[in-house]
Amino acid sequence: MFRDVFSGLGDVVIEHHSQADVDPEDETAQSRLACENWDAPLIVTTNVQFFESLYAARPSHCRKLHNIVDSVVILDEAQMLPPAYLATLCQTIKLLTQHYGVTFVLCTATQPELGSRQHLGKVFHGLDTRREIMPDPPALYHALQRVQVTLPSAPMQPQSWTDIATELTEHEQVLCIVNGARRDAREL
């Protein structure tokens, strides 16, 4: 995809991830080395590959790191960063930003809360200098709202399958979550 978008600029894209579709006939020792070193203006990789490269203890992984100085790193699906490593990843992002001129763009529809906070006596040192690049996120959320969540007026009051089915048929499209077994959902 990125190769197609930037094809007019020459060979400026390196895809370094498991889904990269590289024709073996087009691959050379030089192109393999460029991929290993991230030696191109635009590198497409995964969040996992990026952070594994930063924490690698092998020279083959570490020799690409000089190429991220003064770069823009786009972390897609930022909500998928593993919570167990979030504090470490935030510290790494801050270090790369402050000392190596790296700019991070976090892309996600469900932005995780990455600000510093204290909870149950533990301090999470997050990304306090982050800023939203979309103007007025609440207005954008409202404009793009595609669903309406409606909860039962008396959620603890049991309803019959017939009553629920009747209510559901009043709508063109609906998602109904039942608290029961698969057979209950099929019966409904």
C-alpha positions as CSV (number, residue, x, y, z in Angstrom):
1,M,0.0,0.0,0.0
2,F,2.7,2.5,1.0
3,R,4.8,1.5,-2.0
4,D,2.0,2.3,-4.3
5,V,1.3,5.7,-2.7
6,F,5.0,6.8,-2.8
7,S,5.9,5.0,-6.1
8,G,6.5,8.3,-7.9
9,L,9.3,9.2,-5.5
10,G,11.4,6.1,-6.3
11,D,12.4,3.3,-3.9
12,V,11.7,5.2,-0.6
13,V,9.7,2.6,1.3
14,I,11.0,-0.4,3.2
15,E,8.4,-2.7,4.7
16,H,9.8,-4.6,7.7
17,H,7.0,-6.7,9.1
18,S,5.6,-10.2,8.7
19,Q,2.9,-9.2,6.2
20,A,5.4,-7.6,3.8
21,D,4.9,-8.9,0.3
22,V,8.4,-9.0,-1.2
23,D,9.0,-10.7,-4.5
24,P,12.1,-13.0,-4.0
25,E,13.3,-12.1,-7.5
26,D,13.4,-8.4,-6.6
27,E,15.3,-9.0,-3.3
28,T,19.0,-8.4,-3.3
29,A,21.7,-8.4,-0.6
30,Q,21.6,-4.6,-0.7
31,S,17.8,-4.5,-0.3
32,R,18.0,-7.1,2.6
33,L,20.6,-5.0,4.3
34,A,18.6,-1.8,3.8
35,C,15.6,-3.6,5.4
36,E,17.7,-4.8,8.4
37,N,19.1,-1.3,8.9
38,W,15.9,0.6,8.2
39,D,17.9,2.6,5.6
40,A,15.1,4.4,3.7
41,P,13.1,7.5,4.2
42,L,9.9,5.6,5.0
43,I,9.9,2.4,7.1
44,V,6.7,0.4,7.6
45,T,7.0,-1.9,10.5
46,T,4.9,-3.1,13.5
47,N,4.8,-1.7,17.0
48,V,6.2,-5.0,18.2
49,Q,9.1,-5.0,15.7
50,F,9.9,-1.3,16.5
51,F,10.1,-1.8,20.3
52,E,11.8,-5.2,20.0
53,S,14.5,-3.4,17.9
54,L,14.9,-0.8,20.7
55,Y,15.3,-3.5,23.4
56,A,17.3,-6.0,21.4
57,A,20.6,-7.3,22.7
58,R,21.9,-8.4,19.3
59,P,23.9,-6.0,17.1
60,S,21.9,-7.1,14.0
61,H,18.8,-5.6,15.6
62,C,20.5,-2.5,17.2
63,R,22.3,-1.3,14.1
64,K,19.1,0.2,12.7
65,L,18.5,2.5,15.7
66,H,20.6,5.5,14.4
67,N,18.1,5.8,11.6
68,I,15.2,6.8,13.9
69,V,17.0,10.1,15.0
70,D,14.9,13.1,14.0
71,S,12.2,10.8,12.6
72,V,8.4,10.6,12.8
73,V,7.2,7.3,14.3
74,I,3.5,6.5,13.8
75,L,2.2,3.9,16.2
76,D,-1.0,2.6,14.7
77,E,-3.6,1.0,17.0
78,A,-1.9,2.5,20.1
79,Q,-4.6,1.0,22.3
80,M,-2.9,-2.4,21.6
81,L,0.3,-1.5,23.4
82,P,0.6,-4.2,26.1
83,P,-0.5,-2.8,29.5
84,A,2.2,-4.8,31.3
85,Y,4.9,-2.8,29.4
86,L,3.1,0.5,29.1
87,A,5.2,2.3,31.7
88,T,8.4,1.2,30.1
89,L,7.2,2.0,26.6
90,C,6.1,5.5,27.7
91,Q,9.6,6.1,29.2
92,T,11.2,5.0,26.0
93,I,8.9,7.3,24.0
94,K,9.8,10.2,26.3
95,L,13.6,9.4,26.0
96,L,13.4,9.2,22.2
97,T,11.4,12.5,22.0
98,Q,13.6,14.5,24.4
99,H,17.1,13.3,23.4
100,Y,16.8,12.0,19.8
101,G,14.3,14.4,18.2
102,V,11.7,11.7,17.5
103,T,8.1,12.7,17.0
104,F,5.5,10.1,17.9
105,V,2.0,10.0,16.4
106,L,-0.4,7.7,18.2
107,C,-3.2,6.6,15.9
108,T,-6.3,4.9,17.4
109,A,-10.0,5.3,17.6
110,T,-9.9,4.4,21.3
111,Q,-7.1,6.6,22.7
112,P,-5.7,5.0,25.9
113,E,-5.1,7.3,28.8
114,L,-1.4,7.8,28.8
115,G,-1.0,10.8,31.2
116,S,0.8,10.4,34.5
117,R,-1.4,9.3,37.4
118,Q,-1.4,7.7,40.8
119,H,-3.6,4.8,41.6
120,L,-3.6,2.7,44.8
121,G,-0.3,4.2,45.9
122,K,1.5,3.4,42.6
123,V,2.6,6.2,40.2
124,F,2.4,5.8,36.5
125,H,4.8,8.2,34.7
126,G,3.0,8.7,31.4
127,L,3.3,11.0,28.5
128,D,2.3,14.4,29.9
129,T,3.5,16.5,27.0
130,R,1.2,14.8,24.5
131,R,-1.2,16.9,22.5
132,E,-4.3,16.2,20.5
133,I,-3.8,16.8,16.7
134,M,-7.5,16.6,15.9
135,P,-9.5,19.7,16.5
136,D,-12.3,19.3,19.1
137,P,-12.4,15.5,19.6
138,P,-15.8,15.5,21.4
139,A,-17.4,17.3,18.4
140,L,-15.7,14.8,16.0
141,Y,-16.9,11.9,18.2
142,H,-20.4,13.3,18.0
143,A,-20.3,13.9,14.3
144,L,-19.1,10.3,13.6
145,Q,-21.3,8.6,16.1
146,R,-22.7,5.5,14.4
147,V,-24.5,3.7,17.2
148,Q,-26.9,4.5,20.0
149,V,-26.5,2.5,23.2
150,T,-29.8,1.9,25.0
151,L,-30.0,0.0,28.2
152,P,-33.2,-1.5,29.7
153,S,-35.1,0.9,32.0
154,A,-35.1,-1.8,34.6
155,P,-31.9,-3.9,33.9
156,M,-32.5,-6.2,36.9
157,Q,-36.1,-6.9,36.0
158,P,-36.3,-10.2,33.9
159,Q,-37.9,-10.0,30.5
160,S,-39.3,-12.8,28.4
161,W,-37.6,-13.8,25.1
162,T,-40.9,-12.8,23.4
163,D,-40.8,-9.3,24.8
164,I,-37.1,-8.8,23.9
165,A,-37.7,-10.2,20.4
166,T,-40.6,-7.9,19.9
167,E,-38.5,-4.9,20.9
168,L,-35.6,-5.9,18.7
169,T,-37.8,-6.3,15.6
170,E,-38.7,-2.6,15.8
171,H,-35.2,-1.7,14.6
172,E,-33.6,-2.2,11.2
173,Q,-30.3,-3.2,12.7
174,V,-29.5,-4.1,16.3
175,L,-26.9,-5.7,18.6
176,C,-28.3,-7.4,21.6
177,I,-26.1,-8.9,24.2
178,V,-27.7,-11.6,26.3
179,N,-26.4,-12.9,29.6
180,G,-26.7,-16.5,29.1
181,A,-25.5,-19.5,27.0
182,R,-25.2,-19.7,23.2
183,R,-28.4,-21.7,23.1
184,D,-30.2,-18.7,24.8
185,A,-28.9,-16.4,22.1
186,R,-30.0,-18.8,19.3
187,E,-33.4,-19.1,20.9
188,L,-33.8,-15.3,21.0
